[in-house]
Amino acid sequence: MTPAERDARQAVVTAAHSAFARGLTHGSTGNISVRLGDRVLVTPTGSSLGTVTADELAVVDLDGRHLDGPRPSKEAVLHTAMLRARPEAGAVVHTHSTHAAAVSCLADLDPADALPALTAYYAMRVGTMPLVGYHPPGDPWLVEAAERLAPRHHALLLANHGPIVAAATVTAAMDAIEEIEQTARLFFLLQGRRTRPLSPAEVDALRPQ
């Protein structure tokens, strides 16, 4: 194993344990991947992000085909779709975090932008987040939707499911996932009150490139 792969495996595990410790995942939900050249390291199917270890990671190619290690999450194909659509991205994080998943279950969300930009940090780390219509985990339709939307949006909200983010590093992807969860929490705390989301111009000035 090369030093680069050893570091990439440790980055996945560190992020996975952090996500679980901070309540961004539960049980065996959620998955994390890191690009390593033309291969992708991804958390395996049925594993808890709280206990996954570096030698338990699956290896797939950029089309999601299993190359080595345990069987990958069935959502690995969604990760690789995001990575194909965003060549500059080095990692993808997907969670079923409580407040973001709750937002994904609401009727009448704006499909072009599921959450309002309530804070500058949401605008900086997320920008706009389209809603992807419901399909079961691992459905090829989700792969098609990710490939269509991800070139313009690094964060997507899967209906009745949860958020997925691609970013340059796993740390940056985790920061965006946590910002989505905290903004979703604010969204519910502010229900019934008048709010002042950032304007489109204010969001554009802070939007991630």
N, CA and C atoms as a LAMMPS dump frame, in Angstrom:
ITEM: TIMESTEP
0
ITEM: NUMBER OF ATOMS
627
ITEM: BOX BOUNDS ff ff ff
-5.0000000000000000e+02 5.0000000000000000e+02
-5.0000000000000000e+02 5.0000000000000000e+02
-5.0000000000000000e+02 5.0000000000000000e+02
ITEM: ATOMS id mol type element x y z
1 1 1 N 0.838 -1.191 0
2 1 2 C 0 0 0
3 1 3 C 0.88 1.25 0
4 2 1 N 0.578 2.189 -0.876
5 2 2 C 1.377 3.41 -0.97
6 2 3 C 1.051 4.354 0.183
7 3 1 N 1.947 5.283 0.5
8 3 2 C 1.632 6.287 1.525
9 3 3 C 0.381 7.093 1.181
10 4 1 N 0.172 7.384 -0.112
11 4 2 C -1.011 8.153 -0.509
12 4 3 C -2.289 7.383 -0.193
13 5 1 N -2.29 6.075 -0.459
14 5 2 C -3.484 5.285 -0.144
15 5 3 C -3.677 5.164 1.356
16 6 1 N -2.59 5.004 2.087
17 6 2 C -2.694 4.918 3.545
18 6 3 C -3.3 6.2 4.106
19 7 1 N -2.857 7.358 3.597
20 7 2 C -3.392 8.64 4.059
21 7 3 C -4.863 8.796 3.674
22 8 1 N -5.217 8.355 2.461
23 8 2 C -6.598 8.47 2.002
24 8 3 C -7.519 7.589 2.845
25 9 1 N -7.083 6.394 3.149
26 9 2 C -7.887 5.509 3.992
27 9 3 C -8.096 6.124 5.377
28 10 1 N -7.034 6.709 5.928
29 10 2 C -7.162 7.312 7.248
30 10 3 C -8.092 8.523 7.206
31 11 1 N -8.06 9.287 6.113
32 11 2 C -8.943 10.447 5.982
33 11 3 C -10.409 10.021 5.978
34 12 1 N -10.72 8.924 5.28
35 12 2 C -12.096 8.414 5.269
36 12 3 C -12.518 8 6.675
37 13 1 N -11.664 7.261 7.355
38 13 2 C -12.006 6.754 8.686
39 13 3 C -12.164 7.901 9.68
40 14 1 N -11.269 8.865 9.636
41 14 2 C -11.373 10.011 10.542
42 14 3 C -12.695 10.752 10.332
43 15 1 N -13.043 10.983 9.069
44 15 2 C -14.3 11.671 8.759
45 15 3 C -15.498 10.831 9.192
46 16 1 N -15.434 9.531 8.956
47 16 2 C -16.545 8.648 9.313
48 16 3 C -16.793 8.662 10.818
49 17 1 N -15.739 8.515 11.597
50 17 2 C -15.896 8.507 13.053
51 17 3 C -16.393 9.86 13.555
52 18 1 N -15.907 10.94 12.945
53 18 2 C -16.354 12.282 13.338
54 18 3 C -17.832 12.469 13.031
55 19 1 N -18.274 12.026 11.846
56 19 2 C -19.681 12.166 11.47
57 19 3 C -20.579 11.427 12.453
58 20 1 N -20.166 10.227 12.832
59 20 2 C -20.967 9.443 13.773
60 20 3 C -20.983 10.096 15.155
61 21 1 N -19.825 10.543 15.608
62 21 2 C -19.732 11.153 16.94
63 21 3 C -20.569 12.427 17.041
64 22 1 N -20.715 13.153 15.929
65 22 2 C -21.47 14.396 15.936
66 22 3 C -22.943 14.206 15.584
67 23 1 N -23.366 12.965 15.488
68 23 2 C -24.776 12.686 15.247
69 23 3 C -25.229 12.939 13.825
70 24 1 N -24.294 12.979 12.877
71 24 2 C -24.68 13.184 11.48
72 24 3 C -25.098 11.883 10.804
73 25 1 N -24.816 10.754 11.443
74 25 2 C -25.261 9.448 10.955
75 25 3 C -25.739 8.63 12.14
76 26 1 N -26.443 7.557 11.842
77 26 2 C -26.889 6.638 12.894
78 26 3 C -26.897 5.233 12.31
79 27 1 N -26.793 4.247 13.172
80 27 2 C -26.8 2.862 12.703
81 27 3 C -25.76 2.639 11.621
82 28 1 N -26.198 2.058 10.511
83 28 2 C -25.285 1.813 9.393
84 28 3 C -25.581 2.743 8.219
85 29 1 N -26.135 3.922 8.521
86 29 2 C -26.466 4.865 7.45
87 29 3 C -25.262 5.731 7.097
88 30 1 N -25.323 6.318 5.904
89 30 2 C -24.29 7.244 5.461
90 30 3 C -23.102 6.537 4.843
91 31 1 N -22.403 7.242 3.966
92 31 2 C -21.211 6.689 3.335
93 31 3 C -20.282 7.811 2.908
94 32 1 N -19.004 7.498 2.854
95 32 2 C -17.95 8.474 2.555
96 32 3 C -17.003 7.855 1.549
97 33 1 N -16.546 8.665 0.604
98 33 2 C -15.584 8.174 -0.377
99 33 3 C -14.498 9.209 -0.625
100 34 1 N -13.335 8.716 -1.069
101 34 2 C -12.212 9.574 -1.44
102 34 3 C -11.638 9.056 -2.749
103 35 1 N -11.388 9.982 -3.672
104 35 2 C -10.786 9.622 -4.959
105 35 3 C -9.289 9.374 -4.76
106 36 1 N -8.785 8.329 -5.384
107 36 2 C -7.362 8 -5.343
108 36 3 C -6.945 7.654 -6.761
109 37 1 N -6.601 8.684 -7.541
110 37 2 C -6.295 8.47 -8.949
111 37 3 C -7.544 8.051 -9.7
112 38 1 N -7.472 6.89 -10.366
113 38 2 C -8.634 6.39 -11.092
114 38 3 C -9.416 5.363 -10.283
115 39 1 N -9.15 5.315 -8.985
116 39 2 C -9.895 4.447 -8.068
117 39 3 C -10.561 5.295 -6.988
118 40 1 N -11.524 4.692 -6.305
119 40 2 C -12.243 5.397 -5.248
120 40 3 C -12.334 4.477 -4.035
121 41 1 N -11.932 4.983 -2.874
122 41 2 C -12.108 4.275 -1.607
123 41 3 C -13.457 4.673 -1.037
124 42 1 N -14.272 3.704 -0.646
125 42 2 C -15.619 4.007 -0.153
126 42 3 C -15.963 3.081 0.999
127 43 1 N -16.725 3.603 1.945
128 43 2 C -17.137 2.781 3.083
129 43 3 C -17.996 1.621 2.582
130 44 1 N -17.875 0.458 3.224
131 44 2 C -18.548 -0.745 2.72
132 44 3 C -20.02 -0.807 3.105
133 45 1 N -20.744 -1.678 2.447
134 45 2 C -22.154 -1.858 2.756
135 45 3 C -22.332 -2.416 4.162
136 46 1 N -23.378 -1.944 4.825
137 46 2 C -23.736 -2.481 6.135
138 46 3 C -22.848 -2.064 7.278
139 47 1 N -21.909 -1.143 7.048
140 47 2 C -20.987 -0.764 8.122
141 47 3 C -21.474 0.495 8.826
142 48 1 N -21.099 0.622 10.077
143 48 2 C -21.368 1.855 10.826
144 48 3 C -20.195 2.8 10.649
145 49 1 N -20.481 4.06 10.362
146 49 2 C -19.396 5.028 10.246
147 49 3 C -18.704 5.239 11.591
148 50 1 N -19.33 4.826 12.665
149 50 2 C -18.714 4.979 13.98
150 50 3 C -17.637 3.968 14.273
151 51 1 N -17.618 2.853 13.525
152 51 2 C -16.667 1.789 13.849
153 51 3 C -15.843 1.32 12.653
154 52 1 N -16.114 1.85 11.458
155 52 2 C -15.395 1.384 10.271
156 52 3 C -13.897 1.614 10.427
157 53 1 N -13.101 0.685 9.908
158 53 2 C -11.646 0.788 10.004
159 53 3 C -11.036 0.928 8.605
160 54 1 N -9.774 1.319 8.565
161 54 2 C -9.104 1.6 7.29
162 54 3 C -9.032 0.378 6.389
163 55 1 N -8.873 -0.818 6.966
164 55 2 C -8.743 -2.016 6.127
165 55 3 C -10.095 -2.573 5.708
166 56 1 N -11.193 -1.95 6.144
167 56 2 C -12.526 -2.4 5.76
168 56 3 C -13.081 -1.64 4.551
169 57 1 N -12.357 -0.673 4.031
170 57 2 C -12.88 0.131 2.933
171 57 3 C -12.898 -0.667 1.629
172 58 1 N -13.943 -0.424 0.846
173 58 2 C -14.041 -1.025 -0.487
174 58 3 C -13.299 -0.152 -1.492
175 59 1 N -12.89 -0.762 -2.589
176 59 2 C -12.259 -0.035 -3.69
177 59 3 C -13.098 -0.248 -4.938
178 60 1 N -13.479 0.859 -5.589
179 60 2 C -14.238 0.784 -6.845
180 60 3 C -13.536 1.652 -7.886
181 61 1 N -13.901 1.458 -9.158
182 61 2 C -13.381 2.36 -10.177
183 61 3 C -14.348 3.536 -10.331
184 62 1 N -14.065 4.455 -11.234
185 62 2 C -14.876 5.663 -11.361
186 62 3 C -16.234 5.407 -12.003
187 63 1 N -16.484 4.172 -12.435
188 63 2 C -17.813 3.776 -12.888
189 63 3 C -18.566 3.003 -11.811
190 64 1 N -17.951 2.885 -10.632
191 64 2 C -18.607 2.207 -9.523
192 64 3 C -18.417 0.707 -9.489
193 65 1 N -17.574 0.159 -10.383
194 65 2 C -17.343 -1.292 -10.39
195 65 3 C -16.423 -1.691 -9.244
196 66 1 N -16.791 -2.743 -8.538
197 66 2 C -16.042 -3.209 -7.369
198 66 3 C -14.715 -3.823 -7.807
199 67 1 N -13.614 -3.312 -7.244
200 67 2 C -12.28 -3.801 -7.595
201 67 3 C -11.636 -4.617 -6.486
202 68 1 N -11.86 -4.211 -5.229
203 68 2 C -11.123 -4.855 -4.143
204 68 3 C -11.821 -4.565 -2.822
205 69 1 N -11.5 -5.38 -1.818
206 69 2 C -12.012 -5.149 -0.475
207 69 3 C -13.443 -5.621 -0.311
208 70 1 N -14.067 -5.293 0.826
209 70 2 C -15.452 -5.692 1.077
210 70 3 C -16.402 -5.105 0.031
211 71 1 N -17.621 -5.619 0.017
212 71 2 C -18.615 -5.113 -0.925
213 71 3 C -18.918 -3.653 -0.61
214 72 1 N -18.905 -2.77 -1.596
215 72 2 C -19.137 -1.348 -1.322
216 72 3 C -20.607 -1.061 -1.041
217 73 1 N -20.857 0.074 -0.448
218 73 2 C -22.232 0.548 -0.288
219 73 3 C -22.921 0.567 -1.648
220 74 1 N -24.229 0.254 -1.659
221 74 2 C -24.968 0.311 -2.923
222 74 3 C -25.034 1.735 -3.459
223 75 1 N -24.716 2.713 -2.602
224 75 2 C -24.716 4.108 -3.032
225 75 3 C -23.35 4.547 -3.572
226 76 1 N -22.414 3.61 -3.691
227 76 2 C -21.102 3.942 -4.258
228 76 3 C -21.241 4.489 -5.669
229 77 1 N -22.226 3.99 -6.422
230 77 2 C -22.41 4.478 -7.791
231 77 3 C -22.833 5.946 -7.816
232 78 1 N -23.512 6.385 -6.766
233 78 2 C -23.88 7.799 -6.667
234 78 3 C -22.638 8.64 -6.374
235 79 1 N -21.765 8.129 -5.519
236 79 2 C -20.497 8.815 -5.231
237 79 3 C -19.668 8.962 -6.505
238 80 1 N -19.531 7.879 -7.258
239 80 2 C -18.691 7.951 -8.453
240 80 3 C -19.325 8.838 -9.527
241 81 1 N -20.654 8.9 -9.557
242 81 2 C -21.31 9.827 -10.482
243 81 3 C -20.961 11.268 -10.137
244 82 1 N -20.963 11.587 -8.845
245 82 2 C -20.593 12.938 -8.414
246 82 3 C -19.142 13.236 -8.777
247 83 1 N -18.268 12.266 -8.587
248 83 2 C -16.848 12.47 -8.886
249 83 3 C -16.595 12.598 -10.39
250 84 1 N -17.323 11.844 -11.193
251 84 2 C -17.179 11.986 -12.641
252 84 3 C -17.65 13.368 -13.101
253 85 1 N -18.735 13.838 -12.496
254 85 2 C -19.301 15.129 -12.89
255 85 3 C -18.455 16.298 -12.417
256 86 1 N -17.653 16.082 -11.374
257 86 2 C -16.84 17.148 -10.806
258 86 3 C -15.389 16.67 -10.725
259 87 1 N -14.64 16.78 -11.815
260 87 2 C -13.266 16.259 -11.851
261 87 3 C -12.36 16.87 -10.786
262 88 1 N -12.692 18.076 -10.321
263 88 2 C -11.867 18.722 -9.301
264 88 3 C -12.148 18.184 -7.899
265 89 1 N -13.231 17.434 -7.738
266 89 2 C -13.61 16.924 -6.417
267 89 3 C -12.762 15.714 -6.059
268 90 1 N -12.381 15.636 -4.787
269 90 2 C -11.597 14.508 -4.317
270 90 3 C -12.314 13.64 -3.318
271 91 1 N -13.531 14.057 -2.897
272 91 2 C -14.243 13.295 -1.867
273 91 3 C -15.739 13.557 -1.957
274 92 1 N -16.506 12.595 -1.481
275 92 2 C -17.969 12.722 -1.42
276 92 3 C -18.42 12.224 -0.052
277 93 1 N -19.347 12.973 0.564
278 93 2 C -19.935 12.567 1.839
279 93 3 C -21.453 12.574 1.683
280 94 1 N -22.084 11.496 2.117
281 94 2 C -23.548 11.373 2.081
282 94 3 C -24.016 10.94 3.465
283 95 1 N -24.987 11.657 4.014
284 95 2 C -25.53 11.293 5.327
285 95 3 C -27.052 11.295 5.293
286 96 1 N -27.634 10.769 6.368
287 96 2 C -29.077 10.829 6.578
288 96 3 C -29.323 11.66 7.836
289 97 1 N -28.572 12.748 7.999
290 97 2 C -28.651 13.553 9.221
291 97 3 C -30.089 14.033 9.45
292 98 1 N -30.495 14.075 10.722
293 98 2 C -31.912 14.182 11.096
294 98 3 C -32.628 15.368 10.473
295 99 1 N -32.106 16.582 10.653
296 99 2 C -32.833 17.767 10.197
297 99 3 C -32.826 17.89 8.677
298 100 1 N -31.693 17.565 8.06
299 100 2 C -31.642 17.613 6.597
300 100 3 C -32.557 16.555 5.995
301 101 1 N -32.575 15.358 6.572
302 101 2 C -33.486 14.317 6.085
303 101 3 C -34.938 14.747 6.278
304 102 1 N -35.23 15.42 7.395
305 102 2 C -36.594 15.91 7.632
306 102 3 C -37.006 16.919 6.568
307 103 1 N -36.096 17.839 6.229
308 103 2 C -36.395 18.792 5.15
309 103 3 C -36.69 18.041 3.86
310 104 1 N -35.93 16.98 3.587
311 104 2 C -36.089 16.241 2.327
312 104 3 C -37.444 15.555 2.22
313 105 1 N -38.163 15.447 3.337
314 105 2 C -39.485 14.809 3.347
315 105 3 C -40.622 15.813 3.191
316 106 1 N -40.325 17.111 3.188
317 106 2 C -41.371 18.128 3.12
318 106 3 C -41.939 18.241 1.708
319 107 1 N -43.215 18.552 1.64
320 107 2 C -43.852 18.852 0.359
321 107 3 C -43.553 20.299 -0.023
322 108 1 N -43.639 20.58 -1.306
323 108 2 C -43.573 21.947 -1.828
324 108 3 C -42.22 22.626 -1.634
325 109 1 N -41.14 21.845 -1.567
326 109 2 C -39.813 22.45 -1.564
327 109 3 C -39.51 22.987 -2.961
328 110 1 N -38.668 24.011 -3.009
329 110 2 C -38.217 24.518 -4.298
330 110 3 C -37.241 23.501 -4.891
331 111 1 N -37.571 22.853 -6.006
332 111 2 C -36.665 21.83 -6.54
333 111 3 C -35.33 22.395 -6.989
334 112 1 N -35.265 23.7 -7.251
335 112 2 C -34.006 24.302 -7.681
336 112 3 C -33.114 24.671 -6.511
337 113 1 N -33.703 24.785 -5.31
338 113 2 C -32.936 25.217 -4.139
339 113 3 C -33.729 24.852 -2.887
340 114 1 N -33.418 23.701 -2.317
341 114 2 C -34.273 23.118 -1.278
342 114 3 C -34.247 23.859 0.049
343 115 1 N -33.133 24.523 0.362
344 115 2 C -33.016 25.241 1.635
345 115 3 C -32.671 26.7 1.384
346 116 1 N -33.269 27.633 2.143
347 116 2 C -32.863 29.029 1.996
348 116 3 C -31.478 29.256 2.584
349 117 1 N -30.771 30.206 2.033
350 117 2 C -29.447 30.569 2.564
351 117 3 C -29.66 31.498 3.758
352 118 1 N -29.743 30.911 4.939
353 118 2 C -30.023 31.689 6.148
354 118 3 C -28.769 32.328 6.725
355 119 1 N -27.605 31.803 6.388
356 119 2 C -26.359 32.344 6.93
357 119 3 C -25.319 32.473 5.822
358 120 1 N -24.344 33.32 6.081
359 120 2 C -23.25 33.488 5.121
360 120 3 C -22.465 32.192 4.96
361 121 1 N -22.316 31.425 6.039
362 121 2 C -21.519 30.204 5.941
363 121 3 C -22.21 29.152 5.089
364 122 1 N -23.543 29.121 5.109
365 122 2 C -24.257 28.217 4.208
366 122 3 C -24.017 28.633 2.755
367 123 1 N -24.097 29.933 2.501
368 123 2 C -23.858 30.429 1.143
369 123 3 C -22.447 30.086 0.686
370 124 1 N -21.462 30.197 1.58
371 124 2 C -20.072 29.935 1.22
372 124 3 C -19.788 28.453 1.012
373 125 1 N -20.339 27.612 1.873
374 125 2 C -19.992 26.2 1.844
375 125 3 C -20.927 25.351 0.992
376 126 1 N -22.122 25.886 0.725
377 126 2 C -23.11 25.109 -0.022
378 126 3 C -23.574 25.85 -1.273
379 127 1 N -23.95 27.111 -1.135
380 127 2 C -24.487 27.857 -2.276
381 127 3 C -25.942 27.513 -2.478
382 128 1 N -26.283 26.893 -3.581
383 128 2 C -27.636 26.404 -3.801
384 128 3 C -27.618 24.883 -3.821
385 129 1 N -28.725 24.285 -3.387
386 129 2 C -28.789 22.828 -3.257
387 129 3 C -30.095 22.323 -3.888
388 130 1 N -30.043 21.82 -5.118
389 130 2 C -31.255 21.291 -5.754
390 130 3 C -31.797 20.066 -5.024
391 131 1 N -33.104 19.875 -5.162
392 131 2 C -33.766 18.683 -4.639
393 131 3 C -33.853 17.652 -5.754
394 132 1 N -33.396 16.435 -5.471
395 132 2 C -33.48 15.327 -6.419
396 132 3 C -34.69 14.487 -6.045
397 133 1 N -35.595 14.27 -6.992
398 133 2 C -36.814 13.516 -6.709
399 133 3 C -36.538 12.134 -6.145
400 134 1 N -37.519 11.601 -5.408
401 134 2 C -37.31 10.329 -4.713
402 134 3 C -37.148 9.155 -5.674
403 135 1 N -36.104 8.381 -5.424
404 135 2 C -35.915 7.052 -5.999
405 135 3 C -35.183 6.224 -4.953
406 136 1 N -35.342 4.904 -4.933
407 136 2 C -34.693 4.085 -3.909
408 136 3 C -33.168 4.204 -3.973
409 137 1 N -32.502 4.03 -2.839
410 137 2 C -31.031 4.055 -2.834
411 137 3 C -30.46 3.068 -3.855
412 138 1 N -29.46 3.532 -4.609
413 138 2 C -28.83 2.694 -5.607
414 138 3 C -29.527 2.688 -6.952
415 139 1 N -30.665 3.379 -7.067
416 139 2 C -31.41 3.409 -8.333
417 139 3 C -30.592 4.131 -9.407
418 140 1 N -30.512 3.567 -10.621
419 140 2 C -29.75 4.231 -11.694
420 140 3 C -30.242 5.639 -12.006
421 141 1 N -31.515 5.925 -11.752
422 141 2 C -32.035 7.265 -12.02
423 141 3 C -31.305 8.303 -11.181
424 142 1 N -30.941 7.955 -9.943
425 142 2 C -30.213 8.892 -9.089
426 142 3 C -28.835 9.199 -9.675
427 143 1 N -28.217 8.201 -10.267
428 143 2 C -26.913 8.405 -10.915
429 143 3 C -27.061 9.406 -12.056
430 144 1 N -28.104 9.232 -12.863
431 144 2 C -28.344 10.152 -13.977
432 144 3 C -28.598 11.572 -13.469
433 145 1 N -29.388 11.687 -12.392
434 145 2 C -29.684 13.008 -11.833
435 145 3 C -28.418 13.67 -11.305
436 146 1 N -27.572 12.901 -10.621
437 146 2 C -26.326 13.453 -10.093
438 146 3 C -25.421 13.931 -11.218
439 147 1 N -25.309 13.144 -12.258
440 147 2 C -24.447 13.542 -13.382
441 147 3 C -24.974 14.796 -14.074
442 148 1 N -26.292 14.984 -14.058
443 148 2 C -26.88 16.163 -14.697
444 148 3 C -26.711 17.419 -13.843
445 149 1 N -26.861 17.271 -12.53
446 149 2 C -26.886 18.432 -11.634
447 149 3 C -25.519 18.778 -11.034
448 150 1 N -24.694 17.773 -10.788
449 150 2 C -23.452 18.002 -10.051
450 150 3 C -22.456 18.918 -10.75
451 151 1 N -22.418 18.999 -12.088
452 151 2 C -21.466 19.951 -12.67
453 151 3 C -21.705 21.392 -12.223
454 152 1 N -22.945 21.728 -11.85
455 152 2 C -23.266 23.095 -11.426
456 152 3 C -23.495 23.227 -9.925
457 153 1 N -23.682 22.094 -9.243
458 153 2 C -24.007 22.125 -7.814
459 153 3 C -23.241 21.016 -7.103
460 154 1 N -22.435 21.375 -6.119
461 154 2 C -21.657 20.327 -5.45
462 154 3 C -22.422 19.677 -4.311
463 155 1 N -23.608 20.237 -3.966
464 155 2 C -24.456 19.667 -2.919
465 155 3 C -25.844 19.396 -3.487
466 156 1 N -26.375 18.209 -3.209
467 156 2 C -27.714 17.829 -3.639
468 156 3 C -28.472 17.289 -2.43
469 157 1 N -29.802 17.494 -2.426
470 157 2 C -30.641 16.909 -1.386
471 157 3 C -31.525 15.857 -2.039
472 158 1 N -31.371 14.612 -1.615
473 158 2 C -32.152 13.501 -2.161
474 158 3 C -33.468 13.419 -1.404
475 159 1 N -34.58 13.495 -2.116
476 159 2 C -35.894 13.507 -1.474
477 159 3 C -36.119 12.262 -0.629
478 160 1 N -36.696 12.47 0.572
479 160 2 C -36.984 11.385 1.518
480 160 3 C -35.748 10.543 1.807
481 161 1 N -34.595 11.231 1.893
482 161 2 C -33.34 10.497 2.029
483 161 3 C -32.304 11.327 2.786
484 162 1 N -31.654 12.3 2.136
485 162 2 C -30.644 13.095 2.821
486 162 3 C -29.711 13.78 1.842
487 163 1 N -28.731 14.528 2.358
488 163 2 C -27.832 15.298 1.498
489 163 3 C -26.618 14.5 1.043
490 164 1 N -26.076 14.932 -0.11
491 164 2 C -24.807 14.392 -0.6
492 164 3 C -23.989 15.564 -1.125
493 165 1 N -22.692 15.561 -0.788
494 165 2 C -21.806 16.682 -1.13
495 165 3 C -20.51 16.147 -1.711
496 166 1 N -20.055 16.773 -2.793
497 166 2 C -18.719 16.523 -3.338
498 166 3 C -17.873 17.763 -3.094
499 167 1 N -16.609 17.571 -2.742
500 167 2 C -15.722 18.708 -2.478
501 167 3 C -14.283 18.293 -2.763
502 168 1 N -13.404 19.269 -2.715
503 168 2 C -11.993 19.006 -3.026
504 168 3 C -11.382 18.005 -2.054
505 169 1 N -11.748 18.094 -0.789
506 169 2 C -11.221 17.205 0.243
507 169 3 C -12.366 16.667 1.079
508 170 1 N -12.096 15.593 1.799
509 170 2 C -13.137 15.042 2.665
510 170 3 C -13.463 16.016 3.796
511 171 1 N -12.486 16.797 4.238
512 171 2 C -12.747 17.8 5.278
513 171 3 C -13.715 18.855 4.769
514 172 1 N -13.505 19.335 3.546
515 172 2 C -14.404 20.341 2.971
516 172 3 C -15.803 19.77 2.767
517 173 1 N -15.891 18.518 2.342
518 173 2 C -17.206 17.895 2.173
519 173 3 C -17.917 17.748 3.509
520 174 1 N -17.184 17.387 4.549
521 174 2 C -17.77 17.282 5.884
522 174 3 C -18.248 18.637 6.381
523 175 1 N -17.463 19.684 6.134
524 175 2 C -17.877 21.033 6.552
525 175 3 C -19.203 21.414 5.897
526 176 1 N -19.349 21.107 4.607
527 176 2 C -20.585 21.442 3.903
528 176 3 C -21.754 20.61 4.409
529 177 1 N -21.534 19.323 4.651
530 177 2 C -22.6 18.46 5.188
531 177 3 C -23.073 18.982 6.536
532 178 1 N -22.135 19.384 7.386
533 178 2 C -22.532 19.891 8.705
534 178 3 C -23.265 21.222 8.575
535 179 1 N -22.842 22.045 7.61
536 179 2 C -23.533 23.33 7.399
537 179 3 C -24.962 23.094 6.918
538 180 1 N -25.159 22.102 6.062
539 180 2 C -26.514 21.757 5.621
540 180 3 C -27.368 21.335 6.809
541 181 1 N -26.82 20.48 7.661
542 181 2 C -27.59 20.02 8.829
543 181 3 C -27.939 21.167 9.762
544 182 1 N -26.993 22.055 10.026
545 182 2 C -27.271 23.172 10.927
546 182 3 C -28.261 24.156 10.313
547 183 1 N -28.186 24.367 8.995
548 183 2 C -29.148 25.253 8.342
549 183 3 C -30.535 24.619 8.345
550 184 1 N -30.613 23.316 8.149
551 184 2 C -31.902 22.632 8.239
552 184 3 C -32.49 22.767 9.642
553 185 1 N -31.634 22.689 10.639
554 185 2 C -32.107 22.864 12.016
555 185 3 C -32.647 24.282 12.226
556 186 1 N -31.916 25.283 11.733
557 186 2 C -32.399 26.664 11.808
558 186 3 C -33.724 26.823 11.068
559 187 1 N -33.835 26.171 9.922
560 187 2 C -35.044 26.236 9.109
561 187 3 C -36.263 25.823 9.927
562 188 1 N -36.136 24.753 10.7
563 188 2 C -37.26 24.303 11.53
564 188 3 C -37.46 25.192 12.752
565 189 1 N -36.38 25.66 13.363
566 189 2 C -36.502 26.542 14.524
567 189 3 C -37.221 27.838 14.178
568 190 1 N -37.076 28.288 12.937
569 190 2 C -37.64 29.562 12.513
570 190 3 C -39.016 29.435 11.873
571 191 1 N -39.547 28.225 11.788
572 191 2 C -40.862 28.056 11.181
573 191 3 C -41.897 28.905 11.918
574 192 1 N -42.734 29.627 11.157
575 192 2 C -43.763 30.483 11.742
576 192 3 C -43.282 31.888 12.024
577 193 1 N -41.989 32.153 11.821
578 193 2 C -41.447 33.492 12.038
579 193 3 C -41.003 34.076 10.694
580 194 1 N -41.037 35.372 10.597
581 194 2 C -40.522 36.019 9.397
582 194 3 C -39.001 35.904 9.395
583 195 1 N -38.461 35.534 8.267
584 195 2 C -37.001 35.383 8.163
585 195 3 C -36.466 36.278 7.056
586 196 1 N -35.166 36.527 7.121
587 196 2 C -34.508 37.292 6.081
588 196 3 C -33.368 36.44 5.504
589 197 1 N -33.68 35.541 4.563
590 197 2 C -32.589 34.808 3.908
591 197 3 C -31.702 35.769 3.129
592 198 1 N -30.477 35.341 2.846
593 198 2 C -29.61 36.144 1.997
594 198 3 C -30.249 36.291 0.618
595 199 1 N -30.057 37.439 0.019
596 199 2 C -30.59 37.68 -1.323
597 199 3 C -29.783 36.901 -2.35
598 200 1 N -30.344 36.694 -3.568
599 200 2 C -29.564 36.013 -4.6
600 200 3 C -28.205 36.666 -4.858
601 201 1 N -28.157 37.998 -4.836
602 201 2 C -26.879 38.689 -5.059
603 201 3 C -25.916 38.399 -3.927
604 202 1 N -26.409 38.381 -2.69
605 202 2 C -25.552 38.086 -1.543
606 202 3 C -25.032 36.66 -1.601
607 203 1 N -25.907 35.73 -2.032
608 203 2 C -25.466 34.336 -2.173
609 203 3 C -24.413 34.217 -3.274
610 204 1 N -24.665 34.862 -4.398
611 204 2 C -23.72 34.783 -5.519
612 204 3 C -22.341 35.301 -5.119
613 205 1 N -22.307 36.337 -4.27
614 205 2 C -21.026 36.917 -3.865
615 205 3 C -20.221 35.946 -2.993
616 206 1 N -20.913 34.974 -2.372
617 206 2 C -20.257 34.041 -1.457
618 206 3 C -20.204 32.621 -2.004
619 207 1 N -20.847 32.39 -3.125
620 207 2 C -21.013 31.04 -3.668
621 207 3 C -19.664 30.342 -3.883
622 208 1 N -19.576 29.056 -3.489
623 208 2 C -18.341 28.316 -3.765
624 208 3 C -18.116 28.181 -5.255
625 209 1 N -16.878 28.298 -5.668
626 209 2 C -16.565 28.205 -7.1
627 209 3 C -16.344 26.762 -7.518
